[in-house]
Amino acid sequence: MLLNFTKMQGLGNDFIVIDAVSHPVKITAGQIRFLSDRHFGVGCDQVLIIEPAHDSSMDFFYRIFNADGGEVEQCGNGARCFVRYVHDKGLTCKTDITVGTISGNIHPRIEADGQISVDMGVPRFIPQEIPFVAEKESSSYSLEVAGEKFDVGVVSVGNPHVVLQVEDIEHVPVASLGPVIESHARFPRRVNVGFMQVVDRSHIRLRVYERGVGETLACGSGACAATVIGRRQGLLDDSVSVELPGGSLLVQWSGGEETVRMTGPAFHVFEGKIEL
């Protein structure tokens, strides 16, 4: 099968985007792993597959696959690239659309300045909904990892996240600590791991070890999760600049049952074809 694709990136978090609206496409987990491989395939953090809307509540549906071939619920940077793609390809003339995902609908839009914002929905803290093994909901939990205890915040913003506050983001052993926490027994479906340094009440620095991918240059849902956890723990205001290795995102959350909004760039890189 000869596959047409588009390479896109948001703050260095990179994607292979596939149009299954114009031409239906079926791809296996093994083919996802091949496409994602940076030596033998194209190379990306995630593969995004754009499908027709499943019902009248949405304009499109999209599926998200991590580099290991596993399908996941949500991707903030991917959502921004998604709306840039469908608009640039002429699949819609709307600048404000509703997109279905396996975790529910999201609402991205292209702003007047070219930035893209995404309403990521209401964050969820009930352990069973994340999912996370805990007796009751709390703003922080003690998590034992390799004999050491960490105070963490846990939240779902469409996908599961755990956030650890650190003193200095540059000296955190993300490569060794990330995978251990990602597959911790208290996270039945694994988890995205965020390491957050609070600079001040409107500015944090963040590194994210993504489930099924590893550390990435940026993670949109991780930026939302860190902001939500920091605000819930009284550390942050309702509008926060999140500085990631690949650049910065603006995340806004006023608390309670309000939705989280993330704003940042999305870019086309190149078009290609590959034989599967």
Residue, then its C-alpha position, 0 to 999 in steps of 0.5 A: m500500500l502506498l500511503n500519502f502523509t503529512k509531517m507536522q509539528g507543534l513545539g517539536n512534538d511531531f506527527i504523521v497526519i493521515d487523511a482517512v476522510s477522502h480515502p479510508v485507511k486501515i493501519t496496523a499497530g506494526q505499521i504505526r511502529f514502522l512509520s514512527d521509527r526515525h531510522f527505518g520509517v518517517g519518524c514521529d512521536q504520534v500518528l494522527i488519523i483523520e476520519p469522518a464525523h461519527d455523528s452530528s455532534m462533531d465535524f471530524f473524528y480523529r485517532i491518536f497512536n503513540a510511537d509504540g503502536g498503542e492507541v491513546e485518548q488525547c493529544g493537545n499538540g496533536a489537536r492543534c496540528f489537526v485543526r491546522y491540517v483540515h483547514d489548510k487542506g480545505l477539508t473545512c472552511k471553519t476556524d472553530i470546529t468540534v473534533g471527536t476523540i475516543s475520550g470525548n469531543i474537543h473544540p480547537r480553533i484558529e485565532a486571529d493571530g494564527q495561533i491555535s487554541v483548544d478547549m480540552g474539556v473539564p479535568r477529572f480528578i476522581p481516581q477511577e476515572i483517570p484511572f489511578v489506584a487510590e482509596k479517595e480523591s486528593s489534591s496530592y498523593s504519596l507515590e512510592v517509586a524504587g523505594e523513594k516516596f514522591d508527592v504527586g498530583v494526578v489528573s485526567v485531561g482526556n488522558p492520564h497524567v501524574v505531575l511531580q514538582v521539582e526544584d530544577i528541571e535541568h537535573v531531573p533524571v527523566a530518562s530513568l524515572g519517567p518509564v518507572i512511573e509510567s508503568h507504576a502498578r497504581f496506573p492500570r493504563r500507564v500514565n504520562v509523567g510531568f516534571m514541573q518547576v514553578v518559576d512564579r505564579s504565572h510561569i512554569r517549566l515542564r518536561v514530560y515523559e509521554r506514555g508509549v513515546g518517551e520524553t518529547l520536546a512538548c506535550g500539550s495535554g501535559a502542559c494542561a495537566a501541570t497547570v491544573i495540578g499547580r493551580r489546584q495545589g495553590l501554586l499558580d494563577d489561572s493563566v500560565s505560560v508553560e515553558l517546554p523544551g520545544g517552546s511555550l504554551l499558554v494554558q488557562w484554567s479558572g478551576g472547578e468545573e471550568t474547561v481548560r484552554m491551551t493556546g500555541p502554534a502548529f506547523h506543516v513540515f512536509e508532504g510525503k509518500i511511503e510504501l507500507 
